[in-house]
């Protein structure tokens, strides 16, 4: 069997951003409406700072308004929640994202529950999660949406749809595992959610026509855990030492042992360059949808 095809997340994300930008231009032209995304960063986490900067750049490139708020590490929970409430009330802001993790003195759940569900572009509010579980329209977390788009594109290249496929999702977080399972159910997949306590996890993984890895553990899923020909979507990003690159150097790996899995799978996402670029693109898509819905405009169907 030949090696797996690489699912090019950068290219697919670029196409999505182009379509979002075209819809943003149409909203401006037809309705005088410019979608706005507000991102709040508390503290000085270097990875979060890079991510927030990239979000801001891509938001502006799509023709949207970008609002960035950087608060000190010592910010109290009440001060952060007050900022969120202020953004809830701001008519220029259609999407609100508080960058996680937040410092220890702040409850992440309290922040999530304070964001207006209509502006919850991270899709984490209990109302957003409930709407997804109920099959109702709403804002869905960006990373799971990106996973779905990548899986759909892989099967589309084969002349197939997701319907009827057995999807195994490894990981049960509110951020990725649970919502990606709901999205796959919505595509008429048969879905198994597996995790660290699953009995004979490798055997369960081998059942998956689609295998979504969202464990947060570097290279946990080995090549012999993958069903031959499966579509493998790797959500993980972990930096590990790379002495071959020089002393103190690091490299980024996913939750899947890429070289091993590539020899078995039919299609696989790389790390980096797979799910990561899709997350910001889907976040922009959510902001566009939020702006349209808030103003009673039918969101576009074809992006």
Helices and strands as residue ranges (DSSP letters): E 5-7, H 9-31, E 36-42, H 46-61, E 65-71, H 77-88, E 95-98, H 108-114, G 117-119, H 126-133, H 142-157, E 166-170, H 177-186, E 190-194, H 201-205, E 210-213, G 223-225, E 231-234, E 238-241, G 243-245, E 250-253, H 258-262, E 267-269, H 275-294
